[in-house]
Amino acid sequence: MNFQQLEYIVAVDNHRHFAKAAEQSYVTQPTLSMMIQKLESELGIQIFDRSKQPVVPTQAGAAIITQAKIILQEARRIKEQANEFNGELKGELRLGIIPTVAPYLLPLFLNKFLKKYPLLKIRITELTTAQIIEKLKNHHLDAAILATPLNNPSLNEQALYYEQFAVYASKDETLMKKKFLLQSDINTNHLWLLEEGHCMRSQVLSLCELRKRELETSNLEYEAGSIETLKKMVDMNNGITILPELAVQELTATEKKQVRLFKPPVPVREISIVTYHHFIKQRIIDILRDEITKAIPASMLSSKRKQVTGIE
């Protein structure tokens, strides 16, 4: 048994296809198949059921693959530890981030971070929370930045900041007459929402108590894929939407006149760095977390915000 064989069975498990796994591993399919067959012979078990398409692990094979992922992760940690002792920060970090955070958080720290650590490569992908959890589980991501808590015992969460929500509305909305709002002031029939799959959609639904409420029908129904689209829908078609704090900070002076804050307790979301339990690049995460918190307004760092205002 060797590490290369373990890499091959993990690749087949990821792709559920021998040819694709071989291509990803930069070997020929016969070579990959032969190495896996040797491992199966050595272990005395069949790892994959080749009679099915796509191929799937056998019950015993699934257990072997799970252990192989752990072994490979721990093996990579040797290099990570060597780099740490040498005082270097290098390698690759595969980072997932939800779309309602990415365009507002990344510009605050990313360029400075990359210049400070030129030997570190960061691969960033925007994904929904469900997609991120799945990719963390399958080791396709090293870490992620998203709204928490996730209530998933296999994941580690390190809070970054606590972000308040605010209302962005057209000037014709009745609530614009008020300086501060209650959640009940929001006319839910005028509310623009993100599409299914975004965790912020669920938070807004909870905030506005929409889950069981019957809404009036309209000749336009539109679920947006981004916060910027929600803003434009308000600007072009009137109505209301909910913005996170970092998005509010990017508004122009004119746009900020369309913002109304909530009366206490103000709804807030917790944003965290999340990793899988067997994560090995902790020093990179610690430094990344430090750089992010330096870039965030100090008022957003206190956990007291969530203790008195949080929604989930």
N, C-alpha and C positions, 0 to 999 in steps of 0.2 A: 504494500500500500504506500502511495506517495501523495504529496500535495496536488500534483498535476491531475491525478485520477479524481481527487475530490473536487477540483475545479471543474472537471468535465461533467461529473454527475450533477453539480449545481447548475451548470449551463444548460444541460438537457432539461432539468426541472424548470428552469426559467422559461425556456423557449418551447418545451414540449414537442421538440422536433430535433432529430439528430443532425440533419444537414445545417439547420440554422445555428445550432449549438456549436458545430464544428467551425462554421464561418466566424462566429463571434470569438471563438478560441484560437483562430488563425492556424487551424490544422485541417487535414483532410478528414472527410467523414469516416473512411475506413480506419484511420489512426485512432480517432476518438472512440469509435465503436469497439475496436480491439482493446483499448486501455480500460474501458468500462467492463467489458467481458472478463478481462483478467481480474479486475477488482471483485466482480461477482463470484468468480471461481474461487478466489482467495477467501472470501467471506462465507461462501457456501449458500448464498441467497440470490434471488433475482431482484435487482433494484427497480427495473422498469418493466412494465407490461407492454411489450412491443406489438401485441395483437390489436391494440387499440390505437385509433388515430383521432386526435393527437395522442402521443404516448403519455402514459401516466405512471407515477411511482406505484409500486406494490405497497402493501401495508408496512412490510419490513423496510422497503426502500425509502418510504417517507421518513421513517425514524432515522435511517442512516444519513439521509440528505440533511435533516435538521441538525444532526451532530456534526456533519461535514461543514456546514455554514459556521458553526461555533468555532471549530478547529481552525478554519481558514481566517476567521476574524482574529483569533488569538495569535495566530502566526504572524499576521500583519502587524500586530501590536509590537512585536519585537523591533521592527524598523521604526515604528512611531516612538518607542521608548529610547532608541538610540539617537534619534533626532532631537528628542527632548533633552537628553543628557549633553548633546553637542550644542544646545542653545539655539537650534534651528527650527524654523516654522516652515515646513515645506510639505509637498504632497498634494493631494486633491481632496476637496470637500464637496460632496454632492448635496446641495441644499434645496429643499422644497419650500415654497412660500405661498400662502393663499393670496388670491388676486386683490382682496380688499386691503391688504397690507403692503404688498410689493411696491406699487408706484409711489407710495408716500414715505416708506421707511428706507428703501434701498438708496435713494439719492442722498440721504442724510449722512451715510457712513461709507458706502461701498468703495468709491474712488480712493478715498484716503486710506482705507484698509488695504486695498490692493497695492498701492504705492508703498505702504509701510512694510508689507510682506510679499515681495515680488516672487519668491520661490513657491508661494502657495497658489494653487489653481482652484477656483471656485466655479462649479457648474450649478447654475440656478435654474429651477423650473417652477413655473406657476401651476399650481394644482389645487383642486378642492380638498377639503379636510379628509374625506373618505379615501381619495386617491393617495394622499400623503401617508395615511396610516397603513394602507396596503403596501406601499413601496418601502416604508420603513421596516415593516414586518419581513418583506422579502429581500431586504438589504440592497434595494435599488437606490435608496437614499441613505446618506449618513445622518442627516439632521433636517429639521424643518422649523419654520417660524409660522405659528398659527395661533388661533384663539383657543384658550384652555379655560377650565379643565376638560380633559378628554375622558377621564374615568376609565382608563385602560391600564391595567396593572403591568403590562409588558413594556410600557413607555415611561421614560423619565422626563419630567417637565421642570424647566428652570424659568421662572417668570422674568420677563424683560421690563414690561411697563403696563400701565393701566390706562386705558383710553376711553374717555367719555364720548357719549353720543350726543348729537345735536340735530335739530330740525332745519332742513333747507326747504323753503317754500316760496311759491310765487307770491307776488305782492297782493294778489286778489284774495288770498286765503284769509278767513276770519281770524285765525290764530295770530296773524301778523300784527294785530292790534295790541297783543300782549307782549310784555318784555320777557317774562319767563313763563314756561309752559308746564302743565301737568300732562301726563300720558293720555288722559281722557280728552284733552283738547285736540288730539289728532283725528281728523276726519278720515277714517280708514278707507272710505270710498274714493278718496283723492290721493291715496298713497301708492307711490311707485316702488316696486320691490325687485330685488335681484332674483334671478332664475333659481330653480331647484338645484340643490347641490352645494350652495354657498352657505357656510355656517352663519354668516351675518344675516341671511334671510331668516333663519330660525330664531336668531336673537331678536330681530325686529318684530317677527310674528308674536313672540313671547311678550315683548315690550308693549305692543299694542293690543294684546289679548285678542288676536285675530283667529286663533285656531278653531273656535267653534262659532264664530260670528258670521252671519250671512251678509254678504256684500251685495250692494246694488249692481245690476248689470250695466255695462258700458259698451259703446260701439268701438272702443279701443282697449284691448288688453295687451300689455307689453311687459315681459319680464326681462330685465336687463342682465347683461353679463359682466358689467363693470359699474363702479361708482360714478365714473365720468359720464356714462350713458344715462344713469339716473338723473344727474344734474341737468343734462341737456333735455331730458324729457320734461322736467319741471320748467325749464326756461322756455321751451317751445310749446308745451301743451298745458301749462299750469299744473297745479297739484303740489304734492308734498313728498319728500323723501327723507331718509335718515342718513347722516354722515358721521363717520368716525372722526375723532379729534385731529389726527394728522392731516386728514383730507380738508378739514375746515381751515387749518393753518395755511394751506396752499391757495385759498380763494383770494381773488382780488378784493380791493376795498369795496367796490360796488357789489360784488357777490356776497360779501360778509353782511351787507345790509339785509339780505334775505335769510339770515341765520337767526334762529331763536334757541336759547338754551333752556334746559329743563330746570324746574325747581328741585331742590333736594328732596328725596334722594335721587341724584342724577344717575341714569343708567350708564354702565361702564362695561367694557370687556377687558379681559386679561390676555395679553399677548406674551407667548413664551417660546423659548427654544426647546424643541422636543427631540429626544434621541431614543433609540431602542436600547434595551437593557445591556446588550453585549457590545455597545458602542466602544470603539477603541481610541478615538482621536479627541480625548477630553481636553487636552491642552489647547487645541485649536478652538474648541467650543468656548472655553473659558476666556480666551483672548477675544474671540468674536463678540461674546456677550459684553465684555468690558468696553469694546469699541462702540457697540450699539448704545449702551446706556450713557456713554459720554455724549452721544449725539442727540439724545432725547431730552426734551425740556424736563428740568428737575421736578416740576409739579406732577409729572406723569409716572414717576418712579416709585412713589410711596404706595405700599400695600394697603394703607388705610383707606385709599379710594375704594378698593374692592370690598373691604370689610363693611363699609356702610352704604355702598351704592351698587354693588355688582348684580348683573343679571346673567343667567346661563341659558 
